[in-house]
Amino acid sequence: MATTTTSRILNRLIKCRNFRQFSKDVKYQKDPSKNLRLVAFGTCGICVGGISLWLRNKVDFGPALSSTVLALEPRQKQDDVYPVSDKEQRFQSFASRELDGQIYMTMQDFLESVTEENPRPRIGRFPLKKKDVDHMLDNTPKKRKATKDLFRSIWDKGVISYTEYLFLLCILTKPKAGYEIAFKMFDRDGNERIDRREFLLMEEIFRKKAEQDDEDEETNSNHDEVQETTLLRYFFGAKGKDTLDFNTFYTFMDNLQSEVLELEFYEFSKGMPRISEPEFAHVLLRYTHIDDDEREIFVKRVKERMPEEKGIDFQDFKDFLQFLNNLDDFEIVLKMYTFAERPITQEEFGRAVQVATGHKLHPHVVDTVFKIFDRDGDGKLSQQEFIGVMKNRVYRGFRGDSTSAKEYLRKPIGWAGFKACVKKELKHAR
């Protein structure tokens, strides 16, 4: 009996994200003998740790052990030194490059920051020299070669500043109808083109808004002396004289949204053309105020109500996730049903989506959403819950007063994260 329970616990521990991150690092080792030793040590450690925890039922690793691993944890700034916003804290956690005292993300870091709970394990940041950055910039793709895998093609051979990170986060939440508004916000002189100075000025406004700075938006900083990044080189060329027209701007925004959604989809599909309905529920409930235990209730509800899986392909998945960027318009339509004291049916939901956003959702996707958010099984959508949860999802936990959603972005990593995962799996194993 003990062996069976221990085996079950160990199997579940292997699924923990912190262990999967360890496994990812192992496979990139060039020396096969090192791989074997790392796997052997890791497996032995998990076996001993898992069995001892199962026997003791309580985890108490003591101050001596914990003090030896603090250097591996992200360094936390004290609130009385200078307050760090949730976005800045996440940027600092995932940024893996440093140049002249300033930290930068790679394209890989950015994609992981919006699709993963925790950054890859690392010790410190990789210091860059100016010649390293110059080499990266010289190899930046031309913007005329726009693709839906731009960030994946550059991967760790490019750098992104904090203000660009804020700009990219904003792109992920914009509906297509808002692309033109965003373009006009950047185009300050109204000539239907965005130049380098206009782009940098808007980035500065993004930063000040994020920091709730009350200074005048017309900053006096010299934009010609800003450290060039991969995005600046991609948009404005080596001399900084190129400009962006609306079509190029639109294509970049749309491609970035598609690229991030592809990563999320294929994380669950494991290379298959469809994801299951319970996996779709997992994706929707990410970055929300729903805690792990409650999320399992939602997923279990889908499994019970949809025992035969039909699956959801990428196009239907993408259509629904991009519809969520129009949630404010859709909420107005839903309120009409509330005023009329009418519950909304699946057919009316689909029609409301099409009226408010122009999107036409697949009926199976609508049915799955109803199965997720229909609490009492009467075939009607729990409107307030759906809107509240989906708004958390759209902004990936960065907007609103949702404490649980913000805690999702601050889950422990490294050894602390592994201990938390052990406790959770032991709780479920009882």
Steps between C-alpha positions, in 0.01 A plus 500: 500500500780740597690421179192568288430833672864608475509407132186703434643802683830481310319478167305814584812681625668440167217702345581802719620796296817547706601141428412542129722807487784296650439235235511761222841616617626142507422433136709796387818361657751408231672222694278184512680374809409820682140455394497150649654616826260795527198280438626239747566755776169673432302176508668385820435837661132491413464141621663571836319833541162365395516195726622697801228761453236228469618346826522826691181664357648839577774686321752681714835547335640728764677833470842356424395332177284788381781750554723312257264554205393862547756614243313308233171681567414829325628792702206686655518879533389646832186713481666777698784524245287530191159349421494243222182451297372152410606551138845622590546215745407248232732669250788480747427134572507393135762741359821301446737759349681802642687782328666791680291445813169485305306175471342376178281216385569282202211408270506159667468664844199702385314202356565300816386789721153492340463122473683358803443531875871529588823589319755240399743412782818705473765658720509873439473667160727463201717813466505646150771709340428768244647286224260218596201732462636645174530147361139424600374821340688434176317167471150643564252383233363757257144611573395430143548131587215506751421154638286350776810360670715815511575473873568127480734551203703762690464311833801587721681706235319826573429738790186677625492792746248539784300767316481274195379220727211724612421583137494130405274413793260769379498346152389163639179652640402713199201398285553532126261794496739676739809466279420821313441690824836377632670607177353850521617531860857442382462721191514830686548726198218333302704419187383135506848374577681430829863609527758403760448807718122453513543135593743577784278779631200267523713233668594756765130571556438126540771489766371802690146367498621167634689674779211747561740787444341848505773671298421661166497247218718728286827362628825687442707183457718486190349221289807489276704366793264215591665159490388339175305177532385231261152655469641844418728350236214291357260795480732786401809347340872535574499880461169551683352683201241241392133547590201278571182518296168366626511173304842409644389597849177297466687194370752513787226520766291223344801270451614546861156407634494192277852398605420512871172312451680233297747446784216461752308264272791271418609485862178306567456326163852344512530547123153361424250703293243520784482551874238336720215689661651467854831638364309790346353568845852499648613761244200726567548490877868593488601838647165532677384533860398133493732306734634152422235310697210693347652465155491124540127526577441685172705245305324206669166658407602503132617138514172385652280697260704421187615139541559461125777733391464662158793734546558863398736592216733800495284725281196462727726544805651817352160644403372466856812639668506799263129554565590549868690814401156643411356413840401858591277530190358153559418591862277784379294252296477263798366782719203534264401145588548580869270803478240287324543237775569236236761226540722467194496178298779357285339627179455849645859495632634423152285772346606752767866426425444554128306825553752646745825388340440367149636161611305185428588232753476128434187355672711230672721766659191686626361172637829434682501849653146445628603167652782679683298794635155343546510440875163329554475315169188680380655579161536872579823698531607648834556842343663685789744219567586461132576871453699528824716194434560584133609856578769354725597270216525779241734711713693197626448592865641853466172696524238530770501433873524123468744395771494135389584591141798706614612217727496277190768727352704472821502126551820378667774371273809284537523292819215693662283429199585131512412480870165669429435248225587210733257628764225537242544148360514346849175675582331354191647154565329461841 
